[in-house]
Amino acid sequence: MRRAAALFELLAPALLVVLVALVGTIVSSSTETYVVAALVNVAIVVALYLFIGNSGVLSFGHVSFVAVGAWAAGILSMPVEEKPAIMPNLAGFLRDTTVGNVSSLAIAAGVGAVYALIVGLPLMRLSGLAAGIATFGVLEITHNVLRYWEKIGPGLNTFSAVPETTGLFQAAICALIAVAAAFVYQRSRYGRLLRATREDAAAARAVGVSVYGQRLVAFTLSGAVAGLAGGLYVHFLPINAESVYLDLTFITLAMLVIGGATSLWGAVVGAVAVSAVDSFLAEAENGVHLLGQTLDFPAGTRIVVVGALMALVLIVRPAGLTGGRELSFPGPGVRRLLTKFAP
């Protein structure tokens, strides 16, 4: 029964991802774009959960790993003949190299992991407000480097000529990989030790747990998942440095908080639910017909509404929609019934 319960903790978020992907197959092509975006958001929010949910340390810098993953995949997958026109100052190796789609995603995950490891070496000694401010500093540094250093990317220009290969299937597969990685980690010894430091860091240190080491492992792994999501993102839409900055940071953190920051189920539920609301509001900002009425919201409504939802959830249900718990099955009654009829 214990193994079945553990398996269900994986199947519940995985099945939700599959259900979202199936919805994408029966809707219009314009709506399908929002479904794919929701699946990409799932991968980003799961990356946030992997570190924030297990460690209890708030990070504003994880979109940095999404950004470097997007840059790595975008630059390396763009055809060589297209690069001089879009990125004339690109460094020689990057200018003369092109890889396939799957390889670019793997490289994006690797770059995200390496960058997270480098950043985490000094920062994982911090906790509380200091850690949050330091990770926000990483976001600022990363944003400005990618925006102005034209030897490693398009600078102020938008990525174009990147193969748009992120469809429903690929987005769903990568979201499932992110969910599986987070599940394996949280059920591992490393995940249990990190959650012990979250609950009582002093007690964990007293029994020989390295708080610094456990946080660094989770930070690096979450950087890999975020980098993979960045690779999906750049193969999905033409993006620039502003696309992977404050707005994305805010919306993905809101998804994690609203769903429930301390559970994988909460991360996936929050990503799907807020993506649905955000997509509807984005349409409403351009005018949408609903029940015979035309809704035409002013620009920026989606950010205001998502912020209000996050504040409401924090007030009414601080642990998020899922209570910060995994979806458990079977319940006590069903478990007793199964035990009674078991051979």
NORQUINOR-V954183 format. One record per pair of residues at least 24 apart in sequence whose C-alpha atoms are under 7 Angstrom apart, sorted by the first residue. I is the first residue (numbers start at 1). GAP is how many residues later the second one is. D is the distance in whole Angstrom. If there is no record, write none. Layout:
BEGIN
I:GAP:D ; I:GAP:D
END
This chain:
BEGIN
5:323:7 ; 5:324:6 ; 8:320:7 ; 8:321:7 ; 9:317:6 ; 9:318:6 ; 9:319:7 ; 10:173:6 ; 12:315:7 ; 13:252:5 ; 13:255:6 ; 14:162:6 ; 14:165:7 ; 17:155:7 ; 18:154:7 ; 21:147:6 ; 21:151:6 ; 24:144:7 ; 34:245:6 ; 36:131:6 ; 36:132:6 ; 36:135:6 ; 38:233:7 ; 38:234:6 ; 38:237:5 ; 39:132:6 ; 39:133:6 ; 39:136:6 ; 40:131:6 ; 40:135:7 ; 40:189:6 ; 40:192:7 ; 40:193:7 ; 41:230:6 ; 42:133:6 ; 42:226:6 ; 42:229:5 ; 42:230:7 ; 43:132:5 ; 43:135:6 ; 43:182:7 ; 43:186:6 ; 44:182:5 ; 44:185:6 ; 45:207:6 ; 45:210:7 ; 45:211:6 ; 45:222:6 ; 45:226:6 ; 46:132:7 ; 46:133:7 ; 46:218:7 ; 46:221:6 ; 46:222:7 ; 47:175:5 ; 47:178:5 ; 47:179:5 ; 48:174:7 ; 49:207:7 ; 49:212:6 ; 49:215:7 ; 49:218:6 ; 50:132:6 ; 50:168:7 ; 50:172:6 ; 51:167:5 ; 51:168:6 ; 51:171:6 ; 53:208:5 ; 53:209:4 ; 53:210:7 ; 54:137:7 ; 54:140:6 ; 54:141:5 ; 54:144:7 ; 54:208:7 ; 55:139:6 ; 55:140:6 ; 55:142:7 ; 55:143:5 ; 55:160:7 ; 56:142:5 ; 57:70:6 ; 57:71:6 ; 58:74:5 ; 59:72:7 ; 59:73:5 ; 59:76:6 ; 60:72:6 ; 60:75:5 ; 60:76:5 ; 60:189:7 ; 61:74:5 ; 61:75:5 ; 61:77:6 ; 61:78:5 ; 63:181:6 ; 63:182:7 ; 63:186:6 ; 64:75:5 ; 64:78:6 ; 65:47:5 ; 65:51:7 ; 65:158:6 ; 65:161:6 ; 65:162:5 ; 66:160:5 ; 66:161:5 ; 66:163:6 ; 66:164:4 ; 67:163:6 ; 67:177:6 ; 68:43:7 ; 68:44:6 ; 68:159:7 ; 69:39:4 ; 69:40:6 ; 69:42:6 ; 69:43:6 ; 69:158:4 ; 69:159:6 ; 69:161:5 ; 69:162:5 ; 70:38:7 ; 70:157:7 ; 70:160:4 ; 70:161:5 ; 70:163:7 ; 70:164:5 ; 71:82:7 ; 72:35:7 ; 72:36:6 ; 73:31:5 ; 73:32:6 ; 73:34:7 ; 73:35:5 ; 73:158:5 ; 74:88:6 ; 74:160:6 ; 75:78:7 ; 76:28:7 ; 77:24:6 ; 77:27:6 ; 77:85:6 ; 78:83:6 ; 78:84:5 ; 78:85:7 ; 82:79:7 ; 86:68:6 ; 87:66:6 ; 87:67:5 ; 89:61:6 ; 89:62:5 ; 90:60:6 ; 90:61:4 ; 90:62:6 ; 90:63:6 ; 91:60:5 ; 91:61:7 ; 105:123:6 ; 105:126:5 ; 106:122:7 ; 108:119:5 ; 108:120:5 ; 108:123:6 ; 109:115:4 ; 109:116:6 ; 109:118:4 ; 109:119:4 ; 110:114:6 ; 111:116:7 ; 112:111:5 ; 112:112:5 ; 112:114:7 ; 112:115:4 ; 113:107:5 ; 113:108:6 ; 113:110:5 ; 113:111:4 ; 116:103:6 ; 116:104:5 ; 116:107:5 ; 117:99:7 ; 117:103:5 ; 120:96:6 ; 120:99:7 ; 121:95:7 ; 124:88:6 ; 124:91:6 ; 124:92:6 ; 125:87:6 ; 143:98:6 ; 143:102:7 ; 146:95:6 ; 147:94:6 ; 157:83:6 ; 158:80:6 ; 158:81:5 ; 158:82:5 ; 159:79:5 ; 159:80:5 ; 159:81:6 ; 160:78:6 ; 162:73:6 ; 163:72:6 ; 164:71:5 ; 164:72:5 ; 165:70:5 ; 165:71:7 ; 166:66:6 ; 166:69:5 ; 166:70:5 ; 171:61:7 ; 178:47:6 ; 190:24:7 ; 254:56:6 ; 257:53:7 ; 257:63:6 ; 258:52:6 ; 258:55:6 ; 258:62:5 ; 258:63:6 ; 259:61:5 ; 259:62:5 ; 259:63:6 ; 260:59:5 ; 260:60:4 ; 260:61:6 ; 260:62:6 ; 260:63:6 ; 260:64:4 ; 261:63:6 ; 262:62:5 ; 262:63:7 ; 263:61:5 ; 263:62:5 ; 263:63:6 ; 264:62:7 ; 265:61:5 ; 265:62:6 ; 266:56:5 ; 266:58:6 ; 278:24:6
END
